[in-house]
Amino acid sequence: MKEYHIVKVKGDTIKFPEEVSKVLELDKYEYLLIETDVDEKESVITPLAAKGTELVEINLILKNVPGANAKVDLFLGENLINILYNEGEMIDEEKSSAVRLVDISKSKLTVEDIRKHLKELDVVKEFEVIKV
């Protein structure tokens, strides 16, 4: 069953109705993912990361070869970096793009350490690491 709520936007702030907040359990989350379809003028809001999360966004341009994403994910997993959201697509025959939203709260690595290690991976052509 779908529910519909109309909310008033104040500046760039939206207050969720109490019923919506309860259904989505928003009190448990510190970050929400908002995916927006610009053409359709439509957004989907998804709870993303629990309170206490240290969220980092990693944007990558990878060589378009088998195992490229696996090498990145193996590095993250070995360092207790949890992937919360992952999306990617092929750019052309030689390159693909990838976005990872990760939680580094259980890792001993800093954002600078992550940058250093990504630079050393032979499948990474370009990257950006942003602390959210």
Number of C-alpha atoms within 10 A of each C-alpha: 2 3 6 6 8 7 10 9 9 8 6 5 8 10 10 14 11 9 11 13 13 12 8 13 11 19 10 14 15 15 16 13 14 13 11 12 10 8 6 7 7 10 12 9 11 13 15 18 20 16 12 11 17 17 22 20 18 20 18 23 20 24 22 19 12 9 11 16 19 11 16 18 16 12 15 21 13 10 15 16 23 20 17 13 14 11 10 15 12 14 13 10 9 10 17 20 21 16 17 20 24 22 22 22 16 12 15 10 16 12 14 11 11 17 16 11 13 23 14 9 14 11 22 21 15 13 16 12 17 13 13 10
